């Protein structure tokens, strides 16, 4: 059995002070020499000398023993003794604390949150901090934040611990482990300690350069919450869809309330359990821009409140802005009778918009027009130059993705295509995928239709010109154009609105090199500047609610942000983490670290000092001391 040891054994040399202490007691008694005229006193003198002989005094003097005991306590305390715990002592120990949304879950009504429980465990680590041992505190949610670098100062560590708060986001361990890895570059880190409720991804893409101790806290209680909100336009109304999920053992009636611009529009009672999702649909007349809020009111204990509210911003309805050059007469003809479509330029070649929702073109000079979606016809993108070339051969479609939004209900079998595209030598289909393209239709010698999704712009590339194919003569061509319009309408947020999860707002196309002010749900302001190509990105959205984006005091966009995480709402936990090829097993037992014993020895020494003072200064008159 390992009983522990001493961190400062050289302090034991102070035990040598016992030697002069004993010597002083041997030499303490000094009798004066006097001449007397009687021998009667010799008997008492002899008895007194026998009593005060060195060994007799050493055996019977209580004060000497108390002072030797006091010296022993003080020297042992200076040696810093400790009781060996179950965990190996680490000189530099980064402590990762999960601060994601699920850590706000309570175990019972009025109970303790998982974060408070984690703080309690870390606080005990701070109290048991050994001399020479240093802790660093890192909060982990969808990103990592260092609250305190390595220090052995309990006051600094406790102040940093108190600053940790719940982040209304899902959990992402990689950033926390990378931050600990960065700390290990300048300090010898052998072990990293993780406190979490277990609601983390089971697979972590990270190479562990140290040992990971996974401390799993008890899970929270039952929970129900909103995991998705979206709206679809249906003629002159919006259909709002709400999905509600619960933890595995949850089963309770819940009232779903639907609010518009602060007014209650309707409610519905549903029963949510852990066996599946509940879906609720609300119908809303289109009356312009509106702020929607969905609220849950569970009939019983609900451990997590953060997912009981969700927000969605409905835009003002407008026409789809489409640019299509007059030379593409077949496309313009297919769009001419479509409702809510503003076509640029007009038949005379006049008119333009500042920004388009859809650009359809076969001219390279028009590819750069600002738009949410681009459909290029018979053009090779700049990043594919040299990888594919056009020939004078005729080809046909070998296969295509029938479920792709652009190709739904479009029959491409037996389609004849002139100007066959051909891959360059030694170029495989994987080269297109490396450039970010998805192959939607495959020809004999090269892809025919490509798609590349982007945060600001989606690109569809036809590596053939439709005017040199039989597609324009088929009934599927108007369907193809209709699909392009509907996809552009969806991307522009005119037909379907998706709520956003907390974390970072999606990139947005705005005016280039312009400063915008973002108003968070709690009223805080932040400024962001768009890039030279008009992309506004990197806006942090850590809180649930409505974010307003303004420019010069005018609101240009508003975004509803929600927790929207099935894992966080379900309070799902994992018993082990797979970090690349390493499996880290969770433990629910409290980590037993080395326990310092010097405070108890110092306290014992103080008690001995009080006993000495009481015996020799304040003892009762009837109590004798030898």
N, C-alpha and C positions, 0 to 999 in steps of 0.2 A: 504493500500500500504506500502511495506517495503522500507523506504528511505535509509537504510544503517545504519551506526553507526561509532564508533571509536574503533580502535584497542588498543589505549593507553589512556584511559580516564583519568587516574591519572595525566597525563601531564597538565590537565586543572587547576591544582593547581597553575600553573605559572601565571594565571590571577590575582592572589593576588599582583603581581608586579605593577598593576595599582594603588593600594592604595598609596605606597610611591611616585610614579610618580606624582600623583595629589597633594599630600602634598608638594612636592618640588616646584611645581608651585605656591601654595598658599604662601609659605615662601620665594619666590624668591626675592621680592622687599624689599630692606633695604635702607631707606632715612637717611642721616646724620642730626643731630639736629644743627641748626645755629640760632643765634640771629640777627634780622634785625630791622631797625629803621622805617619801614613803614608797614601799613596795606593794601596797595594796592594789594599785592600779595595773600592775603587770599582767594579771590574768585577763582583764578586759582588753588590754593592748594586744596580747597574743591572739585572743579570739578575733579581734578586729583585723589583725594582719592576715590571719588564715582566711577570713571571709573575703578580703580584698586582694588575695593572691590572683595572678593573671588568669588562671583557668577558672577559678571560682567566679571572678567578675564576668568573664566571658560567658559562663553558663547561666548566670542569673540576671544579667543586665538587660531588661526588656527594651530600653531605649536603643541600645546598640543593635539588637535584632531588627527593630523597626527601621532604623536608618539603613541597614544592609539590605532589607527588603525593598525599601524605596529606591536605593541605588540600582538594585537588580531590575526593577520595573523600568526605570528610566533608560538604562543601557539596552535592555531588550527592545524597548520601543524605538531607540535610535538605530537598531539593527534592522528595522522594518521587516518583522516576520510576517508571513502570509500562509494562509491555508490553501492548499492546491485545489483548484476547481476542476470540473470535468473538461473544460475547454483549455487548450493551450494558450498561454499568454502571448499576445501580439503586441509588439512595441508600437507599431503604427496600425491602427484599426479603423478603416472607413466603415461607417454605418449608413446603410441605405434604408430610408424609411419611405414606404409607399404612401403617397399623399393623393392618390386618385380618388374618384368619386365614391367608389364602394367602401372606402375607409371611413366614410361618414355614417355608415350603417350602425344602428343600435342593436343590442342584443335583447332588449326588453323595453317596454315603455318607461321613459325617463332614465334609461340606462346609459352606459358609457359607449362612446363611439370607438371604432377600431383604431382611429388615430390616437385618441386619448390613451387607449390601452398600450399602443406602441410607445407613446411618449413616456408612460409609466415604466415600461421595460427599459428603455434607453436611460431614463433617469436613474434607475438602479445601477446600470453600468457606470454612469458618471460617479455615483456615490462610492462604488467599489474600485475606482480608478487607482491603479498602482503607481508608485513613483517611477518615472521614466516611461510610462505608457501614455500614448496620445491618441485621441479620437478625432475623427472628422465626420461631420454630419452632412448628408446629401438627401434631398427630397426628390422623389421620383414619381412623375405622373406621365403625361404624354411627352414630357421632356425632363431633363435633370437640372437641379439647381443646388449649388453648394451653399449651405447655410453657415458652415464653419470649417476652416482649414484645420490641419492637425494642431492640437493644443492639449495641454494637461491642466488647463485652468477650468475648474468646475463652474465658476461663475460665468465665464464666456460660453461654455458648452450649454449650460441651462438657459441662458438668454437666447442662444441660437435655437434651441429645442422649442422654446415657447413661440418662436416666430413661424414655426411650421403650421400651415393651414391646408385645409382641403382644397384641392384643385378640381373643378367640375369637368374633368376629362377622364378618358380611359387611361389604362396603365401601359407603359412602354419601358421595359427594363434595360434595353440596349444602351440608351443614353446614360443611365446611371452607372452601368458597368464600365462604359467608356470613360466616364469622368473618374471613376476609381482607378482605372488603368492609367490615366494621365497623372494622377497623384502618385502612382507607383513608380513613375519615371524619376522622381526626385526623392522618394522615400522607400525604404524596404518594406513593402506591403506583402504579407504572406496570406492573409485571410481578410475577406470582406463579409460583413454581417448584413443580412437583409431581413427587415421586419415588414411583413405584409399579411393581409388576410387570405392570401392565396388566390385572389382574383386577378391573375396575371396570365399572359400567354404561356402555354406549356412549352413552346419551342422558342428558343432565343438564339438569334444568329450572332454569335459572339464567341471568340476563342478565349477561354479562361486562362489568364496567366497567373492566377492565384486560386486559393480555395474559397468556395462560396458556401457560407453557412446560412441556410434557408430557415428562418424562424417563422413558422406559420402561426398566426394568431387565431383565436376562436372566431368562427364565422358569425355574421349578424343574423338577425331574425328574418321572418318572412317579409317579402317585398313584392310590390307590383309597380309598374312604371310604363311610361310611354317610350317606345323604341323607334317609332317612325311616324312622320307626318308628311303628306304630300297632297297636292291638289291638281286636278285635271280639268281643263276647260271643256265644257259640253254645251256648245252653242252659246246661249245667253246666261249660263250659270257655271259655277265652279262646284265640282264634286271633291270634297275634302275627305281624305282617307287617313284614319288613325289606327295604328297598330299598338296593342297593349300586351305586354308579357309579364310573367311573374317568376319568382324563384321556384325551385323544384317542389317545395312543400307548401307553397302558398295556395290558398283556396278561399277566396272571400269575395262578396259582392262589392262592386266599385261603381261609383257614379262618375260618368264622363260628361263634363260640361264644355260647351263650345261658346267662346266669347269672340265678338267682333268689335274692334275699336272700343273696348271697355264695357260693352253691353252683352248680357247673356242672351244668346240666340237659341239655345236648346240644350237638352241633356238626355242621357240614356244610361240605364242601369245594366251592367254586364257582370258576369261572374268570371273571374280570372283564376286560373290554376297553372301549375307548372307543366301541364301536359301539352300545351299548345297556345298559340296566340289568339287573341280576340281582335276582331277588326270592326271598326265603327265608321259609318259613312254619314257625313252631314252635307246637305245640299244648300248652296248659297247663291243668291242672285248676284250677277256681276254688276256692281255699282261703282266701279273704279277701284283705285288703290285702297287697301285695307290691311290692318294688322289683326291677325287671327291668333287666338290663344286657346289652348286646350288644357283643361285642369282635371286632375283625378282627385276624387275624394273616397278613399277606401273606407269600408265599413269595418273597422278594426285596426289592429296594430299594423303599421307599415314602417319598416326599419329605415327606409331611405326616402327622404323628401325631395331630393334633387331631381328625380325623374318624374315627378308628378305634375310638371308644367312643360309645355312645348309651345313654340312660337313659329308662325309662318307669315311671310309678307307676300300679299297679292299685288301684282303690278297693275298699272293703268293699261287697259287694253288698247292696242293700236294695230295698224297694218304692218305686215311683214315687208321690210325694205329689201328689195332684190335688185342686184345689178346684173344685167345680161346684155351684151353688146348686140346691136341690130343685126350683125352678121349671123348670129345664132337664131335664125327665124323659127326653126322648129321648136326650140325651147320657149321663145316668147309667145308663140302661138298656143302652146300647151298651158302657159300661165295666164294668158289673157282673160280667161273667163273664171279664174279662181278668185274667190272672195277674200277680202282683207289682204290683198297683195298690192304693194306699191312698186311698180316696175320702173327702173332707171336704166338708161335715159329713155325719153319718150320716143315715139316712132320717128321723130325728126332729129334725134340725136342730142336733144337738149335736156337739161335737168340733172342734178346730182344730189346726193345726200352726204352729210359729214361722215356717217358711218353706216354700214350695211349689215343686215343680218345674214344675207347669203350673196355670194359672188359666184356666178357661173360664167366661165370665160374660156376661150381657146387662144388667148393672146397673152404672151408672157409679161407684157408691160402692165397688165391689169391684175396680175396675181397678188401684188402688194397692196391692193385696196383693203382698208380696214373692214373686217367682217368677222362674224362669229363662226361662219362656215364657208369653206371654199370648195367648189366643184370645178376642177380643171379638166378640160376636154382636149385630148390629143397632145398634151404637153408632158415633157419629162422634167420632174422637179430638179432643182439645182443640186441637191445632195445625191441624186441618182444619176447624174451625168457621168458617162463612162461605164455605167453598169448595165445599161439597156439602150438599145437603138432601134429605130424604125426601119422596116424593109418594105419592099413592094409586094410581098407575098400576102396571100389570103389565109386566114386562120379561123378558128371557131373556139367556143368556150368548152373546156373539158369538164370543169366543175365549178360550182359557186356556192357561197353561203346563203342559203335561202332564208335564213332567219335574220340576216343583217338588215337594219332599218332601211337602207337604201334599196335593197333588192327584194323586199317582201312582195309576193304576188307578181314578180316579174319573171317571165319564162325566157331563159337564155339558151335553151337547147336549140341546136341547128341554126344558131345565129351566125351569119357570115360577116367577117370583119376584114376590111382591106387595110393595108399598111401594118402588117403584123409586127408587133414588138418582139425583140429577140434579146436574150441575155448575152452580155459580153462573155468572152472565153473565161473559164475558171470562176464564174460568178454563179452562186447557188441561191436558192430562195432564202436561205438564212441571212444573206447579206441585206435583203430588204427588211427583214425583221430586226436586224441590228440597228437599222436606221429608224426604227420606231413604227414601221408600217405593218399593217395586218393585210394579208392577201384575201380579198373578198371573191375574186374570180380568177381562175387559172386558165391560161391558154396552153398551146402546144409547146412553146419555147420560152415563155415568160409570163409573169402575171399580167392580167388585163385590167383589173380594178384593185386599187389599194386604198387603205384608210389609215389615217394617223390621228389619234385623239390628242388634244392639247388642252391645257387649262384655260387658254384664251381663245384658241381657234381649232376647229376640227377640219381636217383636209381629206377630201375624197379625190382620188386621182384616177382618171380613165386614160390608160395608156393606148388609146385608140380614139379616133375621131368618130363620133356617132354618125356624122353625115356620110362617112365612108363605110357604113355598116347597114344591115337590114333592120336594126333596132328601131329607127325612126318610122318604119313602115308597119310596125307591129302595134297591136293593141296594148302591149305592155309598156310602150314608151310614155304615154300620158300617166300611167301608174308610176313609172320611174320618176318622172318630174314631180308628181304629187308626193312621193316618198321624200324627195329632196326638200320640198317645201315644208313638210311636216317635221322632218328632222331639224331643219333650221329654226322652225317655230319653237320646237322643244328646247333647243340649245339657247335660244334667245329668251327663254322663260315666258313665252306667250301662250303656250298650250299646256305646259306642265311645270309645276313648281315643286322643287324638292327642298326640304328643310336641311340646314347645315349642322354638322356636329361641332362641338366645341373643339378648340385647338387653334387652327389657323383658317381664316376666311379664304375662300377660293379666289384665285387670281381674277382680276376684272379688267376689261378693256375700257380705258378712259382717255382723256386728253393727254397727250404726251407732255412730260416734264411740267407737271402741274402739282401743286401742293394741296392735299386733301386732309380734312379733319374728320376723325372717326370718334363718334360718341358711343361709349360703352353703356351697357344696361345700368350700371351704377353711377353714370353721369361723368365718369372720368374721360378726359380728352387726350387724344394722341394724334400726331401729324405724320403723314406719309407722303412721299413724292413719287409720282409715276415715272417710269423709265422713258427713255427716248423713243421707244416704239409703242408707248401708251399702255403699259401694263402696270397695274397697281397690285402689288403682291406683298406677302409677308406681314399681313395684319393679324396680330394675335387676338384670339377670341376665346379666352379662358372661362368666361362666365356664360350662363344660360340667360337668354333674353334677346332684346332687339338692338342691333348695331346700326347706327345711322352714319352714312358717309356723306359729308357735305363739302362744298367748294364755294368759298366766298359767301358763306351764310345760307347757301341754297342746297337743299338735300338732293343729291343725285342718285342715291340708292339706299335701300334699307334691307337688312338681312336678319332673319330669325335664326337663332342658334340654340340648339338643344343638346342634352347629353347623348341621347340617341345611340345607346350601346346596349345590345342584348346581353353581352357578358356582364357589364356593370349592373344592369337591372336584375339579372338572374342571380347575382352574387355567386357565380360559379367559382369553385376553387379547384386547384390542382395540388396533388400530393407530391409531385416531383417536377423538376424542370429539366428539360433536355437542352443543354447549352452546347451546340454543335454535337460532338461525340460524347460529351460528358453528361451523365445523369446525376442531378443533385436532389437528394431526398429531403423532404420537409421534416421538421421536428416540431412538435407542439410543446415539448417540455422546456421549462425555463432554462436558459443558458447559465450554467454554473461557472462563473469566472473566478479567478483567484481572489480570495478575500483577505484584505489587510487586517492584521491583529494588533498593530501598534496603538490604535485608539483605545482598545480595551486595556492594554497594559498601562497607558498613560492614565486612564481612569482609575485603575487599581492603585497606581502610585499616588494619585490625589487622595484616594480613600485612606491609604496608609498614613499620609501626611496629616489628615484630619484626625485619625486615631491617636497619633502621637501628641497632637495638640490637645486633644480631649483628656488623655491620660495625665499629662504633665502640667496643664494649665487650668482645665475646667473639670477635673475629675472630682467626684463627690468625696467629702471628707472621710467617709467611712471606708473607702476603697483603698487598700494598701497595695503598694507596688514594691516588689523586692529590688 
